[in-house]
Amino acid sequence: MPNIKSAKKRVLVTETKNARNRSALAEVKTSVRKLNAAIENGEKANAQEIFRETSKLLDQAVSAGRMHLNTAANKKSGFAKRINAMA
C-alpha cells in the first residue's frame, strides 16, 4: 500500500479507470455474442441491426483507447462478410 499522497490517488484513479474499461469491453463482448447468435440463427435483418450497434461500440472502444484499431476493423470486416454471405 502506498504511503505518499499522490501514489494513493493514482491507485484510486487506476481502479476507477480499470472498472470503466472493463465495463465498456464487457458491453462490446455482449454485443458481439448477440451478433454471432443472430448470424447463426439466420436472422439477416436482425443481424444487420445488431451489426450497426456493434460497429458503433467497437468504434467507441477504439476512440477511447480500449481496443486497437486493427482489432476492431478485423472484427467488423469479418461480421460484414458473414452477414453479406447470408441468403
Secondary structure, DSSP 8 states (H G I E B T S, - for coil): ---SHHHHHHHHHHHHHHHHHHHHHHHHHHHHHHHHHHHHTT-HHHHHHHHHHHHHHHHHHHHTTSS-HHHHHHHHHHHHHHHHT--
